[in-house]
């Protein structure tokens, strides 16, 4: 049984997108308010957004279909975001990755530079989120 069953996942097919469906994004963070904000802002821009609160749920959601972008917090409850990203990269190496961190220490910045397409330092401005997502999907 998955340890974070209390998590409410927002599935991509529940997101209303006007016009043509945009790129699929999976956002992983243990802070629901961050996920709600990202889902609302990114879906308004035409992205299909799925959100989950833990690595176990991310693995399940990721295996249900391809995603164009993974945005994951480095410090997830009960797991390390780096391990999640490495594991999901093995499943689909074509997926772009952006990391988030409330504490962007040197090791996190180095990891982001070597293994991802972007770093979002919390708290981040909405325009910074949108710019980082656009850049990562290029």
N, C-alpha and C positions, 0 to 999 in steps of 0.2 A: 504494500500500500504506500502511496506517495505521502511523504511527511507533511506536505503543505496543502492538504485537502480543503482547508478553509478558504483557499485562494479562489477568487472569482476571476476567470479568464475571459477576456474579450476576444472572441473568435473573429477572424477576418470577415466571415460572411454576415456578421451582425453589424458591421460598420457601413453606414450609408455613404456611398461615394457618388458624386454627381458626375455624369459623363462617363468617359472611358475609365476603366479601373487602372489605377496607378500601381507603382511598385509596392511589393509586400514587405512590411517591416515587422519584425518581432522585437518588442521591447521587454527587457527583464530588469526588474528592480523590486526590492522588498518594501519600498515606500509607495503605497497606493496613490498618494496625492501626485507623485511624480508621474506614475503611469497614466493617471487620468488626464493630467495636463498634456502629456505627450500624445496620447490618443486623440484628444480633442483638437490640438493644434495641427498635428500631422494629417489627420483625416480631413480637415478643412482644406488642406493643400492638395487633396486628391490621393493620398497614400492609403493603402489598405493596412490597418494597424491591428496587430494582436498583442495583448499584454499578459504577462504572467509574473508572479511574485517570487519564484524560486527556480533553481537550476533543474529540479526534477520535472516541473511543469514545462520549462523551456525545452527540455529534451523531448517530451511528448509532443508538444506543439510543433517543434522543428521536424519531427519525423512524419507529421501529417501532411507535409507539403513543402515545396521550396519557398524560400524567402530571399528577397533581394538584399536585405540589410538586417543585421542583428545589432541592436543597441543594448548593451548590458552594463550593469553596475559592477564595479570591481569587487565590492565587498557585499556579497549577498549573504543573507542569514544561512547558516549551516553549510556554506560552500564558498569556494573561491571563484570569482568571475573569470579569472585567467584559465582555470581548468575547464570551465564550461565552454569558453571560446575555443580552446584547443580541441576539445571533443567535438564540437559542432563543425569546426573547420575540417575535421576528418570526414564528416558526413557529406559536406558540400563546400569544397574549398572556393567555389566561385562567389559565395555570399560575402558581401562587404561587411565589415565590423567597425563599430564605434564603441568606445568604452566611456563610461561615466565614473566619476569619483568625487566624493566630497573632500578627499585628502589626496590631491595629485602629487604624491611624493616622487622623488627621482626614479624609483623602481617602476612606478606606474607610468610615468611619462616615457621612460625607456621602452617598456612593454608596448605602449601605444604606438610609438614610433616604429618599432620593429615588426609588429604583428597586426596592426589595424589601420583603418583609413581615417581615424579621427579620435579626438579626446574631448569630452565635455566635462569641464570642472563645475561641480555643483557649488553654489547655485548658478544656473546659466540663464542668460536672456533668451527669450523666445526666438529672436532673430539669429542668435548664435546656434540654437538648435536647428533651425531651418537651413542655415548656411552649411552647417556640418553635415546634415543629411544630404543635401544637394551635392556637396563635394564628394562625399563617400560613394554616391551612386553614379558618379561620372565614370 
